[in-house]
Amino acid sequence: MPTFVYMTRCDGCGQCVDICPSDIMHIDKTLRRAYNIEPNMCWECYSCVKACPHHAIDVRGYADFAPLGHSVRVHRDEEKGTIAWRIKFRNGKKDMDLLAPITTKPWGTCIPQLSEEAAPSKEMRDSELLFNEPKYVRMDDGGLHTLESNGLKLKEGVYY
Amino acid sequence: MITTNPFYELTALISSEIMQGYIILMFILVVLGTVLDMMHKKSAQYFFENAKKAKESAKRSVSTGEKSGLAVATLANEVLTSGEFSNPKRRLSHLLTMYGFILFVVTTAMMIFGADTSSGTLPMLWHLGAAMLCIGGYWFWFFIRVDVNSEGVRWYQLRRADLFIVSLLLTATFALIWSYLQSGTGAVADMGWTSLFFALFIISNTVLFSTVMWSKFAHMFFKPAAAFQKRVAEADGSNLNLPADYDLTDPAVQAKFPDIPEYMGKNPAYMGPGIRRESANHY
């Protein structure tokens, strides 16, 4: 189920409009608040939920695996470099907190410059791997990649 | 112009009792409009249901003393300094319009109810209020307004949602023009322009105060209540089911989430402003 906006919290700043990969978060023309213009095209990537500075966006889970009355909410704090989730079951008793370092690259640093990349060779075209796939996501070369196994460290801006 | 009471000459045409009656009528219309708006939108009902829900999912109770502290913080941050806006331009424009409006309304009422204007301070504040309203308001109208800025809508495309800001801006603009024309002499002043702009001022003013039910006017009463509720929800842990704001240097937090000290160290560094580094203008 798609995102929805708490109208009393939204101030129409446009961060969700900016980040939505499906371009379905828009500003309502009458209320001047964000809303999901095409809920059935939303694939719940949570980008807008995490980008909203006022926590005005929430997502309804699918009723088959997350019955109504539950809550899954997130706070992505880039200044601290952490992402916190709170998952509450519909019985109101099970209330889980999760906190982890953000492991994606910082905002604006990963715009692919595909025109500058070398064209894929015949061998690469025939391979199962995606073009330009980072070695860190490959599973065919040694064990699972971790920060430690690759000699990487978290640093400012959540860079490796 | 700036130090003359613009309502002084008017007393020759309209008795001050009628002007005072008009102010009282506008006040009644605002109260009535707010109550009707509340009934129509069921905002009070939503507010109290929300408060009840938050209380049920609260992790701890907030004492009365703590609540009054939160009320003071809401007043200082959200109400008096428009702290809710994360965009500094919107915040500044809101501060200009808000304080401009307050100055304008209060000085108008004071001058009409017979305050002493001989020193020229009150008329000066009245003009200052109207000018602040115009600066903040037109800046907002032409550049900052959400769908002008985000959706590429033209500034002249009006909708019902614009009732408040447009009538407010027209009131301040017509008031300034009317005051300017009064101070002038000769052809312009004789041709009835002064009366025309006074009439326009009164019309826009009446629209502003009589359309509270349909306009955004009542936000000045609802917003502080909502901001206070948000602070209480943060304090009692219900916080709309959002995760807590963890202090990463707290040993209890580090023990509960061992990933944090393992990858980020015991005293994690500042990770940069992230998405807030630039404004949302990539669409």
Contacts between the chains, C-beta under 8 A, distances in Angstrom:
chain1	res1	chain2	res2	distance
A	6	B	240	7.6
A	8	B	226	5.3
A	9	B	230	7.7
A	11	B	84	6.8
A	11	B	85	6.5
A	11	B	86	7.3
A	11	B	90	7.7
A	12	B	146	3.8
A	12	B	150	7.5
A	13	B	86	6.2
A	13	B	87	5.9
A	13	B	146	8.0
A	13	B	280	6.2
A	14	B	146	7.0
A	14	B	149	7.1
A	14	B	150	4.3
A	14	B	280	4.1
A	14	B	281	7.8
A	14	B	283	7.6
A	15	B	275	6.8
A	15	B	280	4.6
A	17	B	150	5.8
A	17	B	280	6.8
A	17	B	283	5.6
A	18	B	280	3.8
A	18	B	281	7.2
A	18	B	282	5.0
A	18	B	283	5.4
A	19	B	275	7.8
A	19	B	280	7.8
A	23	B	283	7.4
A	26	B	151	7.0
A	27	B	146	5.3
A	27	B	147	5.3
A	27	B	150	5.2
A	27	B	151	5.3
A	29	B	147	6.1
A	29	B	151	7.4
A	29	B	153	7.3
A	29	B	159	6.3
A	29	B	161	7.8
A	30	B	159	5.9
A	30	B	160	6.7
A	30	B	161	5.2
A	31	B	161	6.6
A	32	B	145	7.6
A	32	B	146	4.6
A	32	B	147	6.3
A	32	B	161	6.0
A	51	B	275	5.7
A	53	B	86	4.8
A	53	B	276	7.3
A	54	B	86	7.5
A	55	B	240	6.8
A	55	B	242	5.7
A	71	B	241	4.0
A	73	B	240	7.2
A	73	B	241	5.1
A	73	B	242	5.0
A	73	B	243	6.6
A	74	B	243	7.1
A	75	B	242	5.8
A	75	B	243	4.9
A	75	B	245	7.2
A	77	B	245	7.6
A	78	B	271	6.1
A	78	B	272	6.9
A	78	B	273	7.0
A	78	B	274	2.6
A	78	B	275	6.1
A	78	B	276	7.5
A	79	B	270	6.3
A	79	B	271	5.9
A	79	B	272	7.1
A	79	B	273	6.5
A	79	B	274	6.6
A	80	B	246	7.9
A	80	B	248	5.9
A	80	B	268	6.7
A	80	B	271	6.3
A	81	B	264	6.5
A	81	B	268	6.4
A	81	B	269	7.9
A	81	B	271	3.5
A	82	B	246	7.1
A	82	B	248	6.7
A	82	B	260	7.0
A	82	B	264	7.8
A	84	B	243	3.7
A	84	B	244	7.3
A	84	B	246	6.4
A	85	B	243	6.2
A	86	B	241	6.0
A	86	B	242	6.3
A	86	B	243	4.0
A	86	B	244	7.8
A	88	B	57	7.9
A	88	B	241	5.4
A	92	B	56	7.8
A	92	B	57	7.0
A	97	B	243	6.0
A	97	B	244	7.1
A	97	B	256	7.7
A	98	B	243	7.8
A	98	B	257	7.7
A	99	B	243	7.5
A	99	B	246	5.8
A	99	B	253	7.3
A	99	B	256	7.7
A	99	B	257	4.2
A	99	B	259	7.5
A	99	B	260	6.4
A	100	B	257	7.2
A	100	B	259	5.3
A	100	B	260	7.7
A	101	B	259	6.4
A	101	B	260	6.8
A	101	B	263	4.8
A	101	B	264	5.4
A	102	B	271	7.7
A	106	B	272	6.8
A	106	B	274	6.5
A	107	B	274	5.4
A	107	B	275	4.7
A	107	B	277	6.5
A	108	B	277	7.1
A	108	B	278	7.2
A	147	B	263	6.7
A	154	B	263	5.5
A	154	B	264	5.8
A	155	B	269	7.4
A	156	B	269	5.7
A	156	B	270	6.7
A	156	B	271	5.6
A	156	B	272	5.4
A	157	B	271	6.1
A	157	B	272	4.3
A	157	B	274	7.8
A	158	B	271	5.6
A	158	B	272	7.9
A	158	B	274	7.9
